[in-house]
Amino acid sequence: MKFTESVQFDHPIIQAPMAGVTTPEFVAASANAGVLGSIGAGYLSAEATREFIQHVRKLTDKPFAVNLFVPEEMNMDEKLVRRAYEQLQPIGEQLGMPSWETPFSAPCFNEQVQVVIEEGVPVCSFTFGLPSDDNVLKLKANHVFLIGTATSVEEAVLAEKCGMDAVVVQGKEAGGHRGSFIGEALIPLKELVTDVVEQVQIPVIAAGGIADKEQMKSMIDLGAQAVQIGTALLATKESGAHPLYKQSVLQASEGCTELTKAFSGKSARGIRNQFMIEMKEDKPIAPYPIQNDLTKKIRSEAAAQNRPEFMSMWAGERVHETEGGSVEKVVKSFF
Ligand SMILES: Cc1cc2nc3c(=O)[nH]c(=O)nc-3n(C[C@H](O)[C@H](O)[C@H](O)COP(=O)(O)O)c2cc1C
């Protein structure tokens, strides 16, 4: 698979960027297994992004991508934020936290773009929106291959117009956050790939519920140039997922995932647990990224206390097909 002269990899597979899960060892193992590794840098500071890139470089000389979260305009409704926080308190109490600090994160997207350029990373992918013209021009002037994320034909067309060199189309089956930036499309991957390849000229990368070589091949037959796999790699030894999250993935049954906004304010697919059930009934939820900041301490405390019922365990619809082992073993199973 060839994106540019400097970005070539053996198999038409991208290891999905998964913020919080993609360790340097995971990205390097993916690159070394012949697929395009991706750093999920969405929650990192600019300096942490730089250190991560340098760490991966020590483990592989293969190309890899950095994935960034495009920041969104957001109106802070203080009353709603207070009500959303109060709603979370019974869950905090179950973790021994009657109250907790909720420092709000500041976006550092422009600084991360600068790091990608300074570190000479050859591929940069985006989710939750598209980068500004300035950033596109800057990255392209530095020969960075750009990949957008779309969940509808409309978003894919905009990604191409904005200068993306390829587009990941994310079907409704996909694990983790939805990359939607116009409305909230939930389109099955087959349908989405079929429609998008007719409407854009740039390479289409299919993502969502691709768990084996047959599904990969069916996407390529529909016109996708590559696939992006996330959940299939979640339980590997190199993955940074919490051990109990990996266990839930390996024990998952069909139909165990659902979409929720309760962890972050943005729609994401994960394994149903007590947090998702308790937060279901029309509870007030702050917009992304505020809700994410409000629940941060709950998630970290749940991880520290080994309480998967309160962790965010993002996973796609085919999670019940996931197996453990190494990244190399999973990649090989696609061939
Ligand atoms: C744990 C997890 C974290 C994710 N984090 C990101 C992310 O940081 N950036 C991104 O663009 N997509 C993210 N995604 C979505 C994946 O890139 C990809 O679209 C998805 O995993 C494909 O569906 P699958 O999980 O069924 O293979 C995440 C997915 C999972 C499962």
The ligand as a Tripos MOL2 file, in Angstrom:
@<TRIPOS>MOLECULE
LIG
   31    33     1     0     0
SMALL
NO_CHARGES

@<TRIPOS>ATOM
      1 C1        -10.8060    2.4390   22.3220 C.3       1 LIG1
      2 C2        -11.0240    3.2500   21.0900 C.ar      1 LIG1
      3 C3        -10.5000    4.5320   21.0320 C.ar      1 LIG1
      4 C4        -10.6480    5.2980   19.8620 C.ar      1 LIG1
      5 N1        -10.0430    6.5220   19.7960 N.ar      1 LIG1
      6 C5        -10.0160    7.1870   18.6110 C.ar      1 LIG1
      7 C6         -9.2050    8.3380   18.4390 C.ar      1 LIG1
      8 O1         -8.4920    8.7680   19.3560 O.2       1 LIG1
      9 N2         -9.2320    8.9550   17.2270 N.ar      1 LIG1
     10 C7         -9.9700    8.4760   16.1720 C.ar      1 LIG1
     11 O2         -9.9400    9.0690   15.0920 O.2       1 LIG1
     12 N3        -10.7280    7.3820   16.3140 N.ar      1 LIG1
     13 C8        -10.7460    6.7260   17.4840 C.ar      1 LIG1
     14 N4        -11.4640    5.5510   17.5960 N.ar      1 LIG1
     15 C9        -12.1820    5.0300   16.4120 C.3       1 LIG1
     16 C10       -11.2160    4.1740   15.5750 C.3       1 LIG1
     17 O3        -10.2130    4.9580   15.0070 O.3       1 LIG1
     18 C11       -11.9340    3.3980   14.4520 C.3       1 LIG1
     19 O4        -12.7510    4.2270   13.7060 O.3       1 LIG1
     20 C12       -12.7540    2.2670   15.0110 C.3       1 LIG1
     21 O5        -12.0380    1.5880   16.0010 O.3       1 LIG1
     22 C13       -13.1270    1.3100   13.9070 C.3       1 LIG1
     23 O6        -14.0980    0.4000   14.3450 O.3       1 LIG1
     24 P1        -13.7560   -0.9890   15.0780 P.3       1 LIG1
     25 O7        -13.3790   -0.5850   16.4780 O.co2     1 LIG1
     26 O8        -15.0140   -1.7460   15.0110 O.co2     1 LIG1
     27 O9        -12.6000   -1.6080   14.3570 O.co2     1 LIG1
     28 C14       -11.3620    4.7860   18.7540 C.ar      1 LIG1
     29 C15       -11.9010    3.4860   18.8340 C.ar      1 LIG1
     30 C16       -11.7370    2.7180   19.9800 C.ar      1 LIG1
     31 C17       -12.2900    1.3240   20.0080 C.3       1 LIG1
@<TRIPOS>BOND
     1     1     2 1
     2     2     3 ar
     3     2    30 ar
     4     3     4 ar
     5     4     5 ar
     6     4    28 ar
     7     5     6 ar
     8     6     7 ar
     9     6    13 1
    10     7     8 2
    11     7     9 ar
    12     9    10 ar
    13    10    11 2
    14    10    12 ar
    15    12    13 ar
    16    13    14 ar
    17    14    15 1
    18    14    28 ar
    19    15    16 1
    20    16    17 1
    21    16    18 1
    22    18    19 1
    23    18    20 1
    24    20    21 1
    25    20    22 1
    26    22    23 1
    27    23    24 1
    28    24    25 2
    29    24    26 1
    30    24    27 1
    31    28    29 ar
    32    29    30 ar
    33    30    31 1
@<TRIPOS>SUBSTRUCTURE
     1 LIG1         1 GROUP 0 **** ****
